[in-house]
């Protein structure tokens, strides 16, 4: 891969990382606002109706799941940036072969070629 291509991947990964950090901050702010009571118009954060309690719990679970997914993505992006720095970017960690450019364009943080990723997803065969 050329230096220009690597720089383009670095920029793409860095931009995505910054966007995800912003998303996480926004989700955390929203979660705190709805949990605080006054921001949603109630004097108490305790829901009045059981359906409200269920909705609040569901929204909290979704928000926490989104934050967890974003954090995982940020870790993967940090790993890709480290591989860029160390010269291993674009090489499958499983088989050592180059990762197809199309795959890197779709998933710039990927650590595996499509073949190895499919094997990993299928899990061990007995």
KAWOLIN-V62716 format. One record per residue. N is the residue number from 1. RES is the residue in three letters. OMEGA is omega in degrees with one decimal (* if undefined). Layout:
n=N res=RES omega=OMEGA
n=N res=RES omega=OMEGA
This chain:
n=1 res=UNK omega=-179.2
n=2 res=UNK omega=178.1
n=3 res=UNK omega=179.8
n=4 res=UNK omega=178.0
n=5 res=UNK omega=179.0
n=6 res=UNK omega=178.1
n=7 res=UNK omega=178.5
n=8 res=UNK omega=177.1
n=9 res=UNK omega=179.2
n=10 res=UNK omega=179.9
n=11 res=UNK omega=179.2
n=12 res=UNK omega=179.7
n=13 res=UNK omega=-179.9
n=14 res=UNK omega=178.1
n=15 res=UNK omega=179.3
n=16 res=UNK omega=179.2
n=17 res=UNK omega=178.7
n=18 res=UNK omega=178.6
n=19 res=UNK omega=179.5
n=20 res=UNK omega=176.5
n=21 res=UNK omega=177.4
n=22 res=UNK omega=178.4
n=23 res=UNK omega=-179.8
n=24 res=UNK omega=179.6
n=25 res=UNK omega=179.4
n=26 res=UNK omega=178.6
n=27 res=UNK omega=179.0
n=28 res=UNK omega=177.7
n=29 res=UNK omega=178.7
n=30 res=UNK omega=-179.5
n=31 res=UNK omega=179.1
n=32 res=UNK omega=-178.9
n=33 res=UNK omega=-178.4
n=34 res=UNK omega=179.6
n=35 res=UNK omega=-174.2
n=36 res=UNK omega=177.3
n=37 res=UNK omega=-173.9
n=38 res=UNK omega=-177.0
n=39 res=UNK omega=-180.0
n=40 res=UNK omega=174.2
n=41 res=UNK omega=179.4
n=42 res=UNK omega=175.1
n=43 res=UNK omega=179.0
n=44 res=UNK omega=177.4
n=45 res=UNK omega=179.0
n=46 res=UNK omega=179.2
n=47 res=UNK omega=-178.5
n=48 res=UNK omega=-173.5
n=49 res=UNK omega=-179.7
n=50 res=UNK omega=178.3
n=51 res=UNK omega=176.7
n=52 res=UNK omega=178.7
n=53 res=UNK omega=178.7
n=54 res=UNK omega=178.9
n=55 res=UNK omega=179.1
n=56 res=UNK omega=179.6
n=57 res=UNK omega=178.5
n=58 res=UNK omega=179.5
n=59 res=UNK omega=178.3
n=60 res=UNK omega=178.6
n=61 res=UNK omega=178.9
n=62 res=UNK omega=-179.5
n=63 res=UNK omega=179.3
n=64 res=UNK omega=177.0
n=65 res=UNK omega=178.1
n=66 res=UNK omega=178.0
n=67 res=UNK omega=179.6
n=68 res=UNK omega=178.2
n=69 res=UNK omega=179.3
n=70 res=UNK omega=177.9
n=71 res=UNK omega=177.5
n=72 res=UNK omega=178.6
n=73 res=UNK omega=178.9
n=74 res=UNK omega=176.7
n=75 res=UNK omega=178.4
n=76 res=UNK omega=178.9
n=77 res=UNK omega=176.6
n=78 res=UNK omega=176.8
n=79 res=UNK omega=178.8
n=80 res=UNK omega=178.1
n=81 res=UNK omega=175.8
n=82 res=UNK omega=177.6
n=83 res=UNK omega=176.3
n=84 res=UNK omega=-179.8
n=85 res=UNK omega=-174.6
n=86 res=UNK omega=176.0
n=87 res=UNK omega=-179.1
n=88 res=UNK omega=-177.3
n=89 res=UNK omega=177.2
n=90 res=UNK omega=178.4
n=91 res=UNK omega=-179.3
n=92 res=UNK omega=178.9
n=93 res=UNK omega=-177.7
n=94 res=UNK omega=-174.0
n=95 res=UNK omega=178.5
n=96 res=UNK omega=179.6
n=97 res=UNK omega=177.9
n=98 res=UNK omega=175.2
n=99 res=UNK omega=-178.6
n=100 res=UNK omega=179.9
n=101 res=UNK omega=179.7
n=102 res=UNK omega=178.9
n=103 res=UNK omega=178.6
n=104 res=UNK omega=177.4
n=105 res=UNK omega=-178.8
n=106 res=UNK omega=-177.1
n=107 res=UNK omega=-174.1
n=108 res=UNK omega=180.0
n=109 res=UNK omega=-172.6
n=110 res=UNK omega=178.4
n=111 res=UNK omega=-173.4
n=112 res=UNK omega=171.6
n=113 res=UNK omega=-175.4
n=114 res=UNK omega=-179.0
n=115 res=UNK omega=-180.0
n=116 res=UNK omega=177.9
n=117 res=UNK omega=177.9
n=118 res=UNK omega=177.6
n=119 res=UNK omega=-178.9
n=120 res=UNK omega=179.5
n=121 res=UNK omega=179.4
n=122 res=UNK omega=179.0
n=123 res=UNK omega=-178.9
n=124 res=UNK omega=176.5
n=125 res=UNK omega=-178.0
n=126 res=UNK omega=*
